[in-house]
């Protein structure tokens, strides 16, 4: 009798296990969160020649001021270029929480603010000016900066614009650069691009 009872219990357990596995298999998989939307080439500041955009790639954009701040494992990026000496990039990072995203914004802003000093150490003799160009009111906010540099040795001038913005736990950095100085730079257009970039994060 004990043998039959044991066999019956074992069979019943096997049936329950199979049923549980079947139920687990049949359960619908959770819907993944939608990937953040990136800027399109046409949303960059106006240029004398059209912008072209790369595919979105894993990691962070190659940039002296910001590339070592955002974690590569939770970031994606896209680069843009024109036929002239003008280029841009956008990196998007999805943090684990809104608090971590806010902290990342602070680190990125500090990195941009300190970047001219790092450039001068890297390139002795370099001259330049770094300016905070104001806040863009979109979602949790975005912050715009300019870095204007001149190298007396090579005689080249470069101007870079940066913006750092956040929507919830998603952070974006947009960088823009070309040969020349701050005069004639499309700052108004860059702020519009920044607003679009942050608004598209969800």
C-alpha positions as CSV (number, residue, x, y, z in Angstrom):
1,X,0.0,0.0,0.0
2,X,2.8,2.4,0.9
3,X,4.5,1.8,-2.5
4,X,1.3,2.6,-4.4
5,X,0.7,5.6,-2.2
6,X,4.2,6.9,-2.9
7,X,3.8,6.2,-6.6
8,X,0.6,8.1,-6.7
9,X,2.1,11.1,-4.9
10,X,5.1,11.1,-7.3
11,X,2.8,11.0,-10.3
12,X,0.6,13.8,-9.0
13,X,3.8,15.9,-8.3
14,X,5.0,15.3,-11.9
15,X,1.6,16.4,-13.3
16,X,1.7,19.6,-11.2
17,X,5.3,20.3,-12.3
18,X,4.4,19.9,-16.0
19,X,1.3,22.1,-15.5
20,X,3.4,24.8,-13.8
21,X,6.0,24.7,-16.6
22,X,3.3,25.0,-19.2
23,X,1.7,27.9,-17.5
24,X,5.0,29.7,-17.2
25,X,5.7,29.0,-20.9
26,X,2.3,30.3,-21.9
27,X,2.6,33.5,-19.8
28,X,3.2,36.5,-22.1
29,X,6.7,38.1,-21.9
30,X,6.8,41.6,-20.4
31,X,6.8,44.3,-23.0
32,X,10.2,46.0,-23.1
33,X,10.4,49.7,-22.6
34,X,10.6,51.6,-25.9
35,X,14.1,52.7,-26.9
36,X,14.6,56.5,-26.6
37,X,14.3,58.3,-29.9
38,X,17.3,60.1,-31.3
39,X,17.6,63.3,-33.3
40,X,17.2,63.1,-37.0
41,X,19.7,64.8,-39.3
42,X,17.1,67.4,-40.3
43,X,16.7,68.5,-36.6
44,X,20.3,69.7,-36.4
45,X,21.0,73.5,-36.6
46,X,20.9,74.8,-40.2
47,X,24.2,74.3,-42.2
48,X,25.4,75.3,-45.6
49,X,25.4,71.6,-46.6
50,X,23.0,68.9,-45.5
51,X,23.5,66.9,-42.4
52,X,23.8,63.1,-42.6
53,X,23.3,60.8,-39.6
54,X,24.9,57.5,-38.6
55,X,23.0,54.5,-37.3
56,X,22.4,54.4,-33.5
57,X,25.2,52.4,-31.9
58,X,25.9,51.0,-28.4
59,X,28.2,53.0,-26.1
60,X,29.0,56.7,-26.0
61,X,30.2,59.1,-28.6
62,X,33.9,59.8,-28.9
63,X,34.2,63.2,-27.3
64,X,37.1,64.7,-25.2
65,X,34.7,66.5,-22.8
66,X,32.1,63.9,-22.0
67,X,32.9,60.4,-23.2
68,X,34.3,59.1,-19.9
69,X,31.3,60.2,-17.7
70,X,28.2,58.3,-18.9
71,X,28.4,54.4,-18.5
72,X,28.8,52.7,-21.8
73,X,26.7,49.7,-20.8
74,X,23.5,51.7,-20.6
75,X,24.2,54.3,-23.3
76,X,23.7,54.5,-27.1
77,X,24.8,57.2,-29.5
78,X,24.5,58.7,-33.0
79,X,26.9,60.9,-34.9
80,X,26.2,63.5,-37.6
81,X,28.3,65.3,-40.2
82,X,28.1,67.7,-43.1
83,X,30.3,68.1,-46.2
84,X,32.0,71.1,-44.5
85,X,34.0,71.1,-41.2
86,X,31.0,70.7,-39.0
87,X,30.0,67.6,-36.9
88,X,27.8,66.7,-34.1
89,X,26.8,63.8,-31.9
90,X,24.2,62.7,-29.4
91,X,24.6,60.2,-26.5
92,X,21.5,58.9,-24.6
93,X,21.9,57.1,-21.3
94,X,19.1,55.4,-19.4
95,X,19.8,55.4,-15.7
96,X,18.3,52.9,-13.2
97,X,16.4,55.6,-11.3
98,X,15.5,59.3,-11.7
99,X,17.9,60.1,-8.8
100,X,20.8,58.5,-10.6
101,X,19.9,60.3,-13.8
102,X,19.9,63.6,-12.0
103,X,23.3,62.8,-10.5
104,X,24.6,62.0,-14.0
105,X,23.4,65.3,-15.3
106,X,25.4,67.0,-12.6
107,X,28.5,65.0,-13.5
108,X,28.2,65.8,-17.2
109,X,27.7,69.5,-16.6
110,X,30.8,69.6,-14.4
111,X,32.8,67.8,-17.0
112,X,31.8,70.3,-19.7
113,X,32.4,73.2,-17.4
114,X,35.9,71.9,-16.6
115,X,36.7,70.8,-20.1
116,X,38.6,73.9,-21.2
117,X,41.0,73.5,-18.4
118,X,41.6,69.9,-19.4
119,X,42.1,70.9,-23.0
120,X,44.7,73.5,-21.9
121,X,46.6,70.8,-20.0
122,X,46.4,68.5,-23.0
123,X,47.5,71.2,-25.4
124,X,49.9,73.7,-23.8
125,X,49.6,77.2,-25.2
126,X,45.9,76.7,-26.1
127,X,43.7,79.7,-25.5
128,X,40.0,79.8,-25.1
129,X,36.8,80.9,-23.4
130,X,34.1,78.7,-21.9
131,X,30.6,80.1,-21.3
132,X,27.3,78.9,-19.9
133,X,24.7,79.8,-22.5
134,X,21.6,79.3,-20.4
135,X,18.9,76.8,-19.6
136,X,16.3,75.3,-22.0
137,X,12.9,74.8,-20.4
138,X,12.0,71.2,-21.5
139,X,11.0,68.3,-19.3
140,X,13.5,68.3,-16.3
141,X,15.6,70.9,-18.1
142,X,18.6,71.2,-20.4
143,X,21.8,73.3,-20.0
144,X,23.8,74.8,-22.9
145,X,27.5,75.6,-23.0
146,X,30.0,76.9,-25.5
147,X,33.8,76.3,-25.6
148,X,35.7,78.6,-28.0
149,X,39.4,77.7,-28.5
150,X,42.4,79.0,-30.5
151,X,45.7,77.3,-31.0
152,X,48.5,79.9,-31.6
153,X,50.8,77.1,-32.9
154,X,48.6,75.8,-35.6
155,X,46.6,79.0,-36.1
156,X,43.3,77.1,-35.9
157,X,40.1,78.2,-34.1
158,X,37.4,75.8,-33.0
159,X,34.0,76.3,-31.5
160,X,32.0,73.7,-29.7
161,X,28.5,73.7,-28.3
162,X,27.2,71.2,-25.7
163,X,23.9,70.6,-24.0
164,X,23.0,68.2,-21.2
165,X,19.3,67.4,-20.6
166,X,17.0,65.0,-18.8
167,X,13.6,63.5,-19.0
168,X,12.9,61.2,-16.0
169,X,15.6,58.7,-15.8
170,X,16.9,59.3,-19.4
171,X,19.8,61.7,-20.0
172,X,21.1,63.1,-23.3
173,X,24.2,65.0,-24.3
174,X,24.3,66.8,-27.6
175,X,27.6,68.1,-28.9
176,X,28.2,70.3,-32.0
177,X,31.5,71.6,-33.4
178,X,33.2,73.3,-36.3
179,X,36.2,75.4,-37.3
180,X,35.9,79.0,-36.4
181,X,34.9,81.1,-33.4
182,X,31.7,82.0,-31.6
183,X,30.7,84.7,-34.0
184,X,28.1,83.4,-36.4
185,X,27.4,80.1,-34.5
186,X,23.8,79.0,-34.6
187,X,23.2,79.2,-30.9
188,X,19.5,79.7,-31.2
189,X,19.3,76.8,-33.6
190,X,21.3,74.6,-31.2
191,X,18.9,75.4,-28.4
192,X,16.0,74.4,-30.6
193,X,17.8,71.2,-31.4
194,X,18.4,70.6,-27.6
195,X,14.7,71.1,-26.9
196,X,13.8,68.6,-29.6
197,X,16.4,66.1,-28.3
198,X,15.1,66.1,-24.8
199,X,11.4,66.1,-25.9
200,X,12.1,62.9,-27.9
201,X,13.6,60.9,-25.1
202,X,10.2,59.2,-24.3
